[in-house]
Amino acid sequence: MTKISVFIFSLIILVCSCTQSKESNKQTTNTYQKEGISINLPLYWKVKNDYFKEGNRYVEIDKYTNYKVESTIAISIFNKKLSADSLLSDQINQLKYFYQKVGFKVISKNKSTHIGKFDWITANYEADDTKNKVYGEIGVTHYEDKTIILQIVEDKNKSDRSDFNVMFNTFIIK
C-alpha cells in the first residue's frame, strides 16, 4: 500500500508542476493602455516614451536583453490619411541625413508586408558606423481615418517577427 501511495503522491506532484509551468508560460505579455491606445508587449519590451506633439501621437518601445536595448519600435500616429509613398520617402530621406557620415543603404522599398493585423508598405535599410551595425524597417499603414508610421531598429538582422505580430495583432487605437 505504501508503494502505491508514494507513486500516486509523486504523480500528483508531477502533474501539478507541469500545470504550473504551463500557466507561467502563458503570461508572456503585459498590456500597455494609455489615452486611447492599447498594445500587448511581449516579455522584455517596455514603453520608453509616449507623448503628443502638434496633435500627433508618438510611442517608443524598447526591448531590453542583457541590460541593453536590442530593438526599438517607434510608432507615429497621425489623425488623418497621408500618402504612404511620400511618408516612406520622407522617412528614408531623414535617415539618409541622420546616417550621412556612415554607411547607409536601402535594401528594399515599397514592399508590401503583413505585421499583425495590418498591411504595411515598407522599406528596409542597413546603417553601419563601424562600431555598430543596425538593421531597420519603416512601415506605413492606414487605420480608419489615421496614418501610422512604424520604424523598427534592431542590432541584429532577424527574420523573426513574432514579437511584432503579438504587438500589432493587439494594437488598438480609439
VENJOUR-V431174 format. One record per residue. RES is the residue in one letter. SS is DSSP state (@ for helix, = for strand, . for the rest). OMEGA is omega in radians with two decimals (none if undefined). NEAR is the number of other ideal C-beta (glycine too) atoms within 10 Angstrom. Layout:
RES,SS,OMEGA,NEAR + RES,SS,OMEGA,NEAR
This chain:
M,.,-3.13,5 + T,@,3.10,6 + K,@,3.12,7 + I,@,3.12,8 + S,@,3.12,9 + V,@,3.12,10 + F,@,-3.13,10 + I,@,3.12,10 + F,@,3.11,10 + S,@,3.13,10 + L,@,3.12,10 + I,@,3.12,10 + I,@,-3.14,10 + L,@,3.14,10 + V,@,3.14,10 + C,@,-3.13,10 + S,@,3.08,10 + C,@,3.12,10 + T,@,-3.13,10 + Q,@,-3.13,10 + S,@,3.07,9 + K,@,3.14,9 + E,@,-3.12,9 + S,@,3.09,9 + N,@,3.14,8 + K,@,-3.10,7 + Q,.,-3.13,8 + T,.,3.10,13 + T,=,2.98,16 + N,=,3.12,13 + T,=,3.05,9 + Y,=,3.11,18 + Q,=,3.10,10 + K,=,2.99,11 + E,.,2.99,9 + G,.,3.01,10 + I,=,3.09,16 + S,=,3.14,13 + I,=,3.05,25 + N,=,-3.13,18 + L,=,3.08,20 + P,=,3.13,15 + L,.,3.11,12 + Y,.,3.10,13 + W,=,3.14,23 + K,=,3.07,13 + V,=,3.14,15 + K,=,3.14,14 + N,=,3.03,10 + D,=,-3.07,15 + Y,=,3.07,10 + F,=,3.04,10 + K,=,-3.14,8 + E,.,3.07,5 + G,.,3.12,8 + N,=,-3.06,15 + R,=,3.11,20 + Y,=,-3.14,14 + V,=,3.09,19 + E,=,-3.08,16 + I,=,-3.12,21 + D,=,3.01,18 + K,=,-3.13,19 + Y,=,2.98,13 + T,=,-3.10,11 + N,.,3.07,5 + Y,.,3.05,5 + K,=,3.13,9 + V,=,3.12,14 + E,=,-3.12,16 + S,=,3.06,21 + T,=,3.02,18 + I,=,3.03,24 + A,=,-3.14,17 + I,=,3.05,22 + S,=,-3.12,18 + I,=,3.11,17 + F,=,-3.05,18 + N,.,3.04,11 + K,.,3.10,10 + K,.,3.11,12 + L,.,-3.12,14 + S,.,-3.14,11 + A,@,-3.12,18 + D,@,-3.11,12 + S,@,3.08,10 + L,@,3.12,19 + L,@,3.10,20 + S,@,3.10,14 + D,@,-3.14,15 + Q,@,3.12,20 + I,@,3.12,16 + N,@,3.09,10 + Q,@,3.12,12 + L,@,3.08,19 + K,@,3.11,14 + Y,@,-3.12,9 + F,@,-3.10,11 + Y,.,-3.01,18 + Q,.,-3.10,8 + K,.,3.13,7 + V,.,3.09,14 + G,=,3.12,11 + F,=,3.06,19 + K,=,3.07,11 + V,=,-3.11,14 + I,=,3.12,13 + S,=,-3.12,11 + K,=,3.14,15 + N,=,3.10,11 + K,=,3.07,13 + S,=,-3.10,9 + T,=,3.09,17 + H,=,3.05,11 + I,=,-3.09,20 + G,.,-3.13,18 + K,.,-3.07,13 + F,=,2.96,16 + D,=,-3.05,13 + W,=,2.88,22 + I,=,-2.97,18 + T,=,2.96,21 + A,=,3.09,22 + N,=,-3.12,18 + Y,=,3.00,21 + E,=,3.03,15 + A,=,-3.08,18 + D,=,3.11,14 + D,.,-3.11,12 + T,.,3.05,7 + K,.,-3.08,6 + N,.,3.03,9 + K,=,3.10,15 + V,=,3.13,19 + Y,=,-3.07,18 + G,=,3.06,20 + E,=,3.08,22 + I,=,3.12,25 + G,=,3.08,27 + V,=,3.07,23 + T,=,3.05,20 + H,=,3.10,17 + Y,=,-3.04,14 + E,.,-3.11,7 + D,.,-3.08,9 + K,=,3.01,16 + T,=,-3.12,19 + I,=,3.02,20 + I,=,-3.14,22 + L,=,3.00,24 + Q,=,3.13,18 + I,=,3.08,22 + V,=,-3.11,19 + E,=,3.10,17 + D,.,3.07,16 + K,.,3.10,10 + N,.,-3.04,11 + K,.,3.04,13 + S,.,-3.14,4 + D,.,-3.13,8 + R,.,-3.04,15 + S,@,3.12,9 + D,@,-3.12,21 + F,@,3.09,18 + N,@,3.08,15 + V,@,-3.10,19 + M,@,-3.02,22 + F,@,2.90,23 + N,@,-3.08,13 + T,.,-3.06,16 + F,.,-3.14,20 + I,=,3.03,12 + I,=,3.10,15 + K,.,none,7
